[in-house]
């Protein structure tokens, strides 16, 4: 997060957010979302639950901004 409260995300992360939003709002099938994101259906289901619980920021990496180990 930068100094003004904005979050910078990559194009890959933006695509992930859009697809998960389509699953939640428009009824896009989890199978199709999994194919589009190249993930298994179970992982897409987990992402949908995280999105419903806390919004799009929960789809970003929890390690964002932390130093590498």
C-alpha positions, 0 to 999 in steps of 0.5 A, a space after each residue: 500500500 502506498 502513502 495515500 491508501 491506494 493498493 497497487 496490483 498487477 494485471 494478474 491480480 486484477 484478472 483474478 479479482 474480476 473473475 472472482 467477482 463474476 463468479 459471485 455477482 453474475 453466476 460464472 461457473 466455478 469450473 469456468 473460472 478455474 479454467 480461466 485462472 488455471 487453478 483447481 475448482 477447490 482453490 476458486 471456491 476458497 477465493 470466492 469465500 475469501 472475497 465474500 468475507 472481506 472483499 477484493 483486498 483479501 484476494 491479494 497476497 498476505 505477504 505484500 510489503 513484507 521483506 523476503 526471507 
